[in-house]
Amino acid sequence: MEYIFIHGSGQKSTSWNETISYLKNVKNISCPNLFELLDGKEAIYENLYSAFVKYCNSISEPINLCGLSLGGILALNYVTDYPEKIKSLVLICTPYKIQSIIYNIQMVIFRFLPKNIFNKFGLPKEDMLKLGNSMKKLDFSNKLQKIICPTLVVCGSKDSVNIKSAKYLTKNIKNAILKIIENTGHVINEENPKELALKLEEYYNGINK
């Protein structure tokens, strides 16, 4: 089996390194760099998702998807389009739809950040804004019933923006379970990688018995 860990918009694939270092029994992990998958194409969600689909479809064995934020959105999109390909799903701090008020606040913050801050994100500031703008109408609320695989929903207790989404996802996805990581915010794989690894190890051990 293949485990694909998908990073968030303000991260790179290396953001998973510490979490992975604590995993004892999970092998065959790959962490694609999302923005490299674009391969020079325009930084809009449709192109990113298309590139992600191509990446996943190139894998013949069963896939376990684990995504945070933007990575969770891509995982959610993929599993609703290709449910038969996925063995398990982990959604970390993932919105099931882009809420306009929250989106607008985030875009305002991004606009006022200096360009050099975006160097560590892997996309120039203009492209990051373009990507965000292309996502504002995403809504998976009517597709959640298509998810048939075991699903773990994870959220940090301090991530007030996504707590409601986590509870909604858990309620509306069959066989989903919710784990809240205390005293942790949105970027769990960087803020509390050891606790996240413990939750992932427990979950994967349980479904692979």
N, C-alpha and C positions, 0 to 999 in steps of 0.2 A: 504493500500500500504506500501511497505517497501522501505526505502531509505538506500542505502549502500554507505558509504563514504570510499574510498580506498586510503591509504597513499602512499607516495613515498618511494624510496629505502633507503634514509637517514633519515627515520622517523619511528615512531611507531603509533599505532592507536590513542594514546593520542594527537598527533599533531593536531587533529581536534577539540579538546575540546573547545578552545576559539571561533573558528568559529561557532560551534554548539550553544554555549552560547548566541550568538546574534540572532539566528533564532527563530522567534516567532510562526510561523504557520506551521513549518515542524516537524512532529512527526514520531515516529517509525523509528528512525535512528539507524543503526548498523555500527560499525567501526571495521571490523575484523583486527586482527594483522596478516599481511600476512605471516610473517616468522614462526609464530606458526602453520599456516595451513599446512606447510610442514611436520610437525609431524615426524621429524627425517629423512625424505627423503633427497636425495642429492639436494643441493641448485643450481638447474639449472632451466631455465625458463619453460621448458616443465613440470616439476614436480609442480612448483608453479602455473602455469596456470591450470593444472589438478585439483589441490586442490581447486583453486578458482572456477572452474566450479562446482565441487561437492558442495561447499558452497552455490553458487547461486541456483543450481538446487534443493537444499533441501527446498527452499522457494516456496510455492505454489502460493502466491499472486503476483500481478504485481510488478516489480522491477524498481526502479529509481537508476541508477548508477551514481556516482560522483567520479571521480578519478583524482589524481594529479601525473604527471610524470609516474613512474612505475605503479601506480594505474590506471592512464589513459590508459596506454598501455593494461593492463589486461581488463579494461572495453571495450576498442576498440576491442580487440580480442573476448571477449565474445559476444558483441552485433552483430558482423558479423557472429558468429557461431549460435547464438540463438536469432535472431531479434524479434521473436514472444514473447519472455519472457520480453522484456524491454519496459517500458512505457515512460521513458525519459532518456537522457544521458547528462552528463556534463563532458567535457574534459578540464582539467586545465593543462596548460604548458605541453602538451602531444605531443611527436613526432609521426608522422604517419609511419616513418621508422627510423631505427637506422643508422645515417650517420657515415661512417667509421672514418673520420677525428675527428669529435667531440667525438666519442666513444674512440678512441685511446688516445686523450688528457685526458679524464676523467679517463681512466684506469691507465695512468701514474701518475696522481694526487693521485689516490687511493693507488697505490703501495708505494708512498713515505709518506703516512700518517701513524702515529704510530698505532699499534694494538689497544691501549686502546680507541682511538677515535671511533672505530667501536662498542664499547660496547653499546652506545646509539642507534645504528642502529638496534640492535636485531639480527645481524648476525656477526660472526667472520670475520676478514679481508679476510681470504682465501676463505670463502664462498661467500662474497660479490664480490670478483674478479671473482670467478667461475660463479656466476649468471650473471654478466655483460658480460662475455665472451660468455655465451650461448645465448645472445640476439642480437649479432652483425649482424645477417642476417634477423632480423624481418623487414617486409615491408607490410603495410596494404593498400597501394595505390590502389591496384586492387580489394579491397573488400569494399571500402567505399560506393559503390552504394547499398549494402545490408542493409544499415542503414535506417530504415523507421520511426523511432521514432523522436519526437522533440529533438533537440540537441543544447546545449549551449557550445560554445567554449570560454574559458577564458585564457588570458595570461597577465603576468605582462609586463609593457612597457620597463622594464630594462632586460627582459629575451630575449636578442637578438638571442640566439640559437633557441628558439621555436616560435618566432614571425612569421617566414615564414611558419612553420608547421601549426600554428593556422589559418593563412589566407588560406592555402591550404585545410585544413579540412573544413573550413567554405564554401569554394567554391565548394567542391566536395561531401559534405553530404547534401542531400535534407533536407530542413527545418531547416538548421543550422543557428545560429546567433552568432556573435562575440562580446565579451566585453573585452576591454583592461583596465586593472587597472593601473592607472598612478603611477609613482614613486615607483614601486614595481618590485621585481625580480622574481626568479623562485619559491621559496617556499611561495606561496601566503597565504596559510592557517596559516603560522606562522608570516610572515612579515606584512600582512595587513588583519587580519581575519575579522575585522568589515566590511570593504568594500566588501570583498568576500561574507560575509553573506548577505549583502544588494543585491548584484547581484543575489545570489541564491534565496533569498526570492522573489524578483521581478519575476524571471523566473518561479519558481514553482507556484506562485500565478497566473501567466498568463496562464500556461498550464492546471491548475486545475479548471479554471472557469467553 
